[in-house]
Amino acid sequence: MPNLPKPRLRRGARSVIDAQVAPASAEPNVEIVQRDGLRWINIESPGPVDQAWLEEHFEFHPLDYEDVSSRNQRPKIDEYPEYLFMVLHFPVFDKTVGRLNTGELDIFIGPDYLITLPNAQLHPVEYLFERCRTSEELRDQLFSKGPGYLLYKIVDDSFDYCFPMLRKMGNKLDRIEGDIFEGRSEEVVRDISQVKQEIINFRKIIRPQRSVLRDLERTKQRYLADDLDIYFDDIVDASERIWDMLENYKEVVEGLEDTNESVLSHRVNDVLRVLTAFSVVILPLTLVASIWGMNVGVPGEGSTAAFWVIIGFMVALLVGMLSFFRSRGWL
């Protein structure tokens, strides 16, 4: 990587004491919280104006600015002499389409600053930033330990936010299992498909990020005190727990799908068994009726007594066959 100049923040451009929010309208959507010489700059859904503000105040690599403006980046960590640039992905539930989408979080971290650029509304980041803005005690607690600990807190809260989503998936799977055995197999086919899609989307978000978190463990020493080293191990553990839960849910939903198909198959077999039994019962009666209905001379033709004998024989045949099928468990 090229040896770039140290990123600079021109404090004269904006007066910041503890917290600052840039005005809206044509101004860049830049929010800053500062404490103990450490700045947390948050720019949600950065646009051209926000990127121009970054380029004016910092000297990052042009490829990093290109990655910020792009919406198709894979999770990664780029290490430079003066800073780290990382791209992380987290699941975001899109209510408009009713499914999970990928929320990208771009992060610049240097010796005395941390910049977060979420391309979508990431509630954990937004909530933590607002708490830091309003709580001096929390600012002292997080900012006094350096940018590495603040980075850990942001990433850790974002991963913790995944667990309620996973619990909702688990509840859906439990409900689907109950619906299957309550005779609603046809209705849960769509539910199973939706849950499978959620699990697939979740796995697509988490899978490529596992290697990035291991790289983060390696690079964190630059901005994290030795006594705080174990914190990033906790992030990796949380990621592995999420992956294990997704693997488990994947197996469960596949098992439920197989079970539901088996229930539907048994139900179809029951219907076919009953229809087949009635067809077999009706077949000899149809044969008898066809023989005595031919346009040729038959025994008992023109006799009322013969008619009732034939009817009695057909009824006895019907009752006998139904009793036989019932005794064999076919009806």
N, C-alpha and C positions, 0 to 999 in steps of 0.2 A: 504494500500500500504506500502511496506517496506521503511524504512528511509534510503535512499541511500546517499552516499557522494556527495558533491557538484560537479557538472561537472567542469572539468578543461580544459583550453586551454593552451597548451604549446607554449607560444609566441616565445621561443627560436628556435623552429623548423622552423618558417617562420617569416621573418621580414615584418610587415604590418604597413604602415603609414595611408594612406587613402584608397587605393584600391590595390588589388592584384589578379592576375589570376594564378592559378597553371599551369605549363606546361602540354602539352598533352602527347601523347604516353603512356608509362607505368605508368606515374604519376597519382595520383588521380585527378579527374576532379573537383577540389575545387576552388570556387571563393569567395573572401572575400572583403567586404567593411567595413571600420571601421571609427567611428567618435565619439568623446566625450565619449570614454570608452565603446561604444556599437558596437558589431560586428554583421554584417549580413553575414552569410555563406550560399552560394547557391551551391547545388550539383545536377545538372540535370541528370536524369536517372541514379541513383547511382548503381554501380556494386560492385563486391566483393572487388576491390581495394579501392573504396570510403568508403565502410563500414568498411574496416580495418582501414582506416584513422580516421574515427569517433571513433571506439573502442579504438584507440591509444590515442586520445586527449580528449575523454569524457567518463564518466562512467554513461551511461544510462542503464536502465533495459534491460536485454537480450530479454524480450518479445517485447520491442520497436524496437530493431534491427531486430527481426524476422518479425515484422509488416512492417518495411521499405523494407525488401527484398521480402515480399509477394506482390502479385498483385490482391488479392481478399479481401481487407479490406473494411469494411463498415465505413462510417463517424463516428467519435467518438472523445472523449476527455478523456485522462487519466491524472489524477492529482497526482503529486508526491510532496513531501515536497520542493524539490529544483527546480522543473521545471514542465512544462506542455508538454504533447505530444498529438498532434491532427492529425486526418486524415480528409481531406476535399476532395470533389469531384467536378469537374467542367466539363462542356461539351467541347469537342474538336472535331472539324470537321475533319474527316479522308478523305482526297481527294482520296486515293487509292480505297476505297470502296464506297465513296460518301454518308457517313452517319455520324451521331453523335456517338462518343464514349466517354467513361469516362476517364478524366484525373485526376489522384490522386496527391494530394499535401500533403506530410507529413511535419509536422512542430514541431520543438523543440523550446521552448521559456523559457529562464531563466532570471535572474536579469540583465545580461549584454551581452546577446547574443540572436540571433534568427537564427535558421537553417531551411532552406527550401529545401525540397527534392522532386521536381516534377518528377513523373515517365514518363511524356510525356512533349512535348514542350508546356508549358503554356505561351502564348504570354504576358499576363498582368504582370506576375511575371518577365519574362525575360526583358520586356521593362522597368519596374520600377527599376530593379537591374541595368540595363545599364545606366539609367538616374542618379541613385545615384552614379554610378562609375564616370560619366563624369561631374556631376554638384555639385560643392562644396556647392552652395547655397541650393540645394535640400537636400543634406546630413545634413546640419545644421538644416534645417526645420524639417526633419523627425526624425533624430537620437537624437536631443536634448530633445524630449518629451518622450523618453524611449522606451523599446521594445514593450510595449502594443500598443502604437500609430503606430509603424511601422507594427505590426501585423494587426492592423485595416486597414492600407493603402493597404497592400497586399491583404487581403480578400476583401476589398471594390472594388479595381480595378478589381479583378477576377470576382466579381458579376456584375460589370458594363459592363464587356466584354460580358456578356450573353445577354444584351438588343439588340445589333445589330443583333445577331442570331435570337432573337424573332421577330424583325422587318422584317427580311427576310422571316420568316415563315408567318407573316401577309401579306406581299406582295404576297407570293405564293398563299395564300388563296384567296386574292382579284383577282388574275389572274385566278385561277381556277373557281371562280364564274362567271367571264366574259366569260370564255370558255364554260361553261355549257350552258349559254343562247345565245351563238353564234352558237349553233348547233354542238359543238365538244365534245359531251358527251362521245362517245366511247373513245376518245383520252385522256380524263382527268381521266379515271379510275386509270391508273398507277400513275398519279400525286397525286391523293387523297391518294392512298396507301402509297406513299413515305412520304407525309407530316404527315400522321397518324403515321408512324413509327418514324419519327423525334420527334413528340410530345410525344410519348410513351417513347422513350429513354431519352428525356429531363426530363420528369416526374420521371423516375426511378432514375435519378441523383439527382434531387432536393428534392424529398420527404423525404428520410431518413436523410437529412442534416438539416431539419428544427428544429428537436429536439436538434441537436448538437449545433446549433447557440444559442438556448435558454440556454444551458449549458455554452456556451462561455460567455454569458451575466453574468452568475453567477460567473465564475472564473476569469473574466478579472480584478477584483479589485486588484489582486496581482501585476499586472504590469502596471496599468493605474492610472494616477492621477485622483482625484475626479472631477476636472473641465473638464475632457475629457470623463466622463462616458457616455455622450449622444451619442458618436460616434458609439458604438457598437449597440445601438438601431437603428441607421441608417442602419446597415448591416441586422438586422432582418427585417426592413421595406422593404429593397431591395429584400430580399428573398421572403417575402410575396407578393410583387408586381410581381415577376417572377412567383410565383405559381398561382396567380390570372390570369395572362396572359395565362399561360398554361391551366388552367381550361377553360378560355374563348375560346381559340383556339380549345380545345378538343370538346366543344359544337359546335363551328362553323364548324369544319371538319365533325363531325357527321351529322350536318344539311345539309352540301353540299353533303355528300354521299347519304343521303336520297333524296335530291332534284335531284341529278344526276340519281339515280335509277328510280325516278318518271318520269323524262324526257325520259329516255330510255324506260320505260314501255309504256308511251303515244305514243312514236314513233312506237313501236311494235304494239300497238293497232290500230294505224292509218293504218299501212300496212295490218294487218289482216282484218280490216274493208273493205279496198278496194278490197282485194282478195276475201273476202266473198261476197261482192256485185257483183263482176264479175261472181263468181260461181253461184249465184242465177239467174243472168241475162242469163247465158249460159244454165242453166238447162232446162227451158221450150223449148228453141230452139233445144236443143239436143233431147228432148222428141218428138217434132214435126218431126224432121228429122228421128228419129228412127221409128216412126209409118209408115211414107210413104216410108221408106226404107225396110220394111219387105218383105220377099219372099212369100207373099200371095196377093190375089186380094184386091185392095183398091180403093176407089172412085177416079176417074180421072186418073187411071192407063193408060199409053200410050198417054195421052193428053198433048200437049204442053201448052195449056191455063191453065190447072190445075197446071202445074209446076210453072208458073209465079204467079198464085194466091197464092200458098203456100209460094213462096219466098216473095211476098208482105206482106202476113200475118206475116211471121217471122220478116221482117224488122219493121213492125208496132209494133209488140210485143216488139222488142228490144228497139225501140225509146220510147215506152210508159213506159217500166220498168226503163229505164235510167232517163227519166223525173221525174218519181215518186221518185226514190232514190235521185235525185238531189234536189227535193223540200223538202224532209225530212232531208236533210243535211247528208246523208250517203255517198255521193261521193263529 
